[in-house]
Amino acid sequence: MRYRTVIELICEAASREDAYTTAGEFLKGDVDFGVEMKCTTAPLIAHKMYKAGAMCVAVLIVFSLLLVNADSFNRVAASSGTVVQAYSSTCTIQPELKTKDKTEFRKDWEKKQEEAVLDYLKK
């Protein structure tokens, strides 16, 4: 059976290069003080399973979020009874204008504009 061993060396050093040098000397056997060593060993299969499991969980989360978004998009399209060809976050549906006649609508619009101008001039 194959095993995975992780060795962590902890030492006091002024820079990164000094730490590399001290670790190298310790591993050669030239230095035997001022360095603390922590070592953990686990079967390699367990490490690979944890790594693969984490990757699978991440992929499942992404796909579930995509499915939830697509499902909500389908519900909006089905409930409105119209064909929507955009993403759910960007689509808008404008309600039908409730005007009986173009001339009547134009007269009402001009009347509102005149009232707005008169109110502006009064101020």
C-alpha positions, -999 to 999 in steps of 0.1 A, spaced: 0 0 0 12 35 -8 13 63 19 14 100 17 37 117 42 37 154 49 67 169 68 65 204 82 97 221 94 94 251 116 124 273 123 133 309 131 149 327 101 155 362 89 144 356 54 129 329 31 164 319 18 176 314 54 146 292 61 153 271 30 190 267 40 182 258 76 156 232 64 181 217 39 208 215 66 184 198 90 173 172 64 210 165 57 216 159 94 241 188 98 218 208 121 200 192 150 187 221 171 164 251 165 141 232 141 108 217 150 94 190 128 58 178 125 51 147 104 18 132 94 13 100 74 -20 88 58 -28 62 31 -26 78 -4 -60 63 -13 -77 84 15 -60 116 2 -72 109 -34 -107 101 -22 -109 134 -2 -96 153 -32 -120 136 -56 -149 140 -32 -143 177 -28 -142 182 -65 -175 163 -70 -192 183 -43 -181 216 -60 -194 204 -94 -227 193 -79 -232 227 -62 -225 245 -95 -249 223 -115 -276 225 -88 -274 263 -89 -277 263 -127 -308 240 -125 -325 262 -99 -319 292 -121 -332 274 -152 -362 261 -133 -372 296 -122 -368 309 -157 -391 281 -171 -417 289 -145 -417 326 -154 -421 317 -191 -448 292 -185 -469 314 -162 -468 344 -185 -480 324 -215 -454 341 -238 -422 330 -254 -393 346 -236 -359 344 -253 -336 359 -226 -322 350 -193 -345 352 -163 -325 381 -147 -328 402 -178 -362 396 -193 -391 420 -188 -426 417 -200 -445 449 -207 -482 448 -201 -506 457 -229 -515 494 -231 -550 501 -221 -560 527 -246 -593 527 -264 -585 550 -293 -554 568 -304 -570 602 -307 -585 599 -272 -551 589 -258 -534 618 -276 -558 643 -263 -554 631 -227 -516 631 -231 -516 667 -244 -539 678 -216 -515 663 -190 -485 680 -207 -503 714 -207 -512 710 -170 -475 702 -162 -463 733 -181 -488 755 -163 -478 741 -129 -441 747 -138 -449 783 -149 -468 790 -117 -438 781 -95 
